Amino acid sequence: MATTHRPTNDQNPSQTPPVDIFLIRHGQTEANIALQMSGWMETPLTEVGMEQARATGRALARRGGNAAEVLPIDRMLSSDLGRALHTAQLVAGEVGEPEIELVPELREWNFGSYEGATLEAMWHAIFDQLGIQPTSAGEVGANFWTHMRHAAAEGFDEPAVMTALARADASGGANTWEQFLARAEQSLQRIRLEAEALAQQRESVSGGGEDPALPRPNPSLAVVSHGAFIRTLLSLMDPVQYAGEPIANAAVCHLRYSPNPGFALVRTNVSAEDW
């Protein structure tokens, strides 16, 4: 379900247009259906996932509210994992085929030796590290976020959960919280630079004879990544407005960026039907 946040102010004294940023989670995958952990593991989109991605692209193309008008996305960044790139390609096919640049830093949390394991196996290892017991047999087989909420109820936040998994991982490959956060901060800086470049490009074009009275959509940047990684980006971009809710497959989180005040969250978890 989409969550709408405070309206953002499109008035910009410098005349530099705000940039619309769309964080998009990949579509449904085979591992999602099997309740397998797939941080850095490759897993293909299902038929449902592919249609989710196309529907998201169609919704973004008509985000202006005019069914007859297609609004392009100016530029796209994507995690280099196959499910994210495939999603980006399907979205791009609906929004004017923008260039897609692969950014490995946008990858999901690496689960180490638990890549491909069941949710139950991974969370049992985490609970053992934290000293948490499942409250019921039903919870043991529940989804990722049920377990995360249970950990939170016991006083353990996401960094503590990630640290526990890194301790439990015999391979040493699972991301620590520090590693994951460093990637998120690096990605945030990349997104900021891309947004500023798009805004400056638009400002330059407008100063070159374009009629300012003609309505134009804001410059736009789409970023295709993964559920936990998008949540971390949102917590860095707008910690006041983002409440930490999980992100659905192919859902969009819409932000606006301007140099001052920076990132402002407009809508969270927007499905294709919500546009």
Secondary structure by P-SEA (a helix, b strand, c coil): cccccccccccccccbbbbbbbbbccccccccccccccccbbbbbcaaaaaaaaaaaaaaaaccccccbbbbbcbbbbcccaaaaaaaaaaaaaccccbbbbbcccccccccccccccaaaaaaaaaaaacccccccccccccaaaaaaaaaaacccaaaaaaaaaaaccccccccaaaaaaaaaaaaaaaaaaaaaaaaaaaaaaaccccccccccccbbbbbbcaaaaaaaaaaacccccccccccccbbbbbbbcccccccccccccccccc
